[in-house]
Amino acid sequence: MKNFLSETDRAELEVRLKKEKNVQIALRIRILLLADSGKSYVSIAKFYFINSDTVGNYVSEYINDNKTHPKVNRHQEQALRGANG
């Protein structure tokens, strides 16, 4: 899917990618940027050794929910809250 990001969204994602320390989030951002530039889901998936459905899911989640972070289950959320005080 090409050109689903506005120029502002693309610029914000590029800046965020440079600062992002979470590897999973950085991967999602890279995938979004590649898909926006016209790369096929299959070619992106092959490059990152993931399923093309995963690429499609990341793009859909971003478009529908403006979401770049991975899903966190209830146990992970509790662990994160415990680690952060």
SVG drawing of the C-alpha trace seen along z (x, -y; Angstrom):
<svg xmlns="http://www.w3.org/2000/svg" viewBox="-9 -17 28 33">
<polyline fill="none" stroke="black" stroke-width="0.4" points="0.0,0.0 1.7,-3.2 1.3,-6.7 -0.9,-6.0 1.3,-8.3 0.9,-12.1 4.2,-14.0 3.9,-15.0 3.3,-11.5 6.2,-10.2 8.5,-12.9 7.4,-12.1 8.0,-8.4 11.5,-9.0 12.4,-11.1 10.9,-8.6 12.8,-5.8 16.1,-7.5 15.3,-7.9 13.5,-4.6 15.2,-2.1 12.6,0.6 13.6,3.0 10.1,4.2 8.7,0.7 11.6,-0.3 10.9,2.7 7.2,1.7 8.2,-1.9 10.6,-0.6 7.9,1.7 5.5,-1.2 8.0,-3.5 8.8,-0.8 5.2,0.0 4.4,-3.7 7.2,-4.0 5.7,-1.3 7.5,1.9 5.3,5.0 4.3,6.8 6.0,9.9 9.3,8.2 9.3,6.5 8.5,9.8 11.2,11.6 13.8,9.0 12.8,9.2 12.1,12.9 8.5,12.5 5.2,13.4 3.6,11.0 0.4,11.2 2.3,9.6 3.4,6.7 -0.3,6.3 -1.4,6.4 1.2,3.7 0.0,1.4 -3.7,2.0 -3.1,1.4 -1.4,-1.9 -4.0,-3.1 -6.9,-2.1 -5.5,-2.9 -2.4,-5.0 -0.5,-2.3 3.2,-1.6 3.7,0.3 3.3,4.1 0.4,5.6 1.0,6.1 -1.0,8.8 -2.3,8.3 0.6,10.1 3.2,8.1 1.4,4.9 1.4,5.8 5.1,6.7 5.9,3.4 3.9,1.5 5.7,3.4 9.1,2.6 8.3,-1.1 7.1,-1.5"/>
</svg>
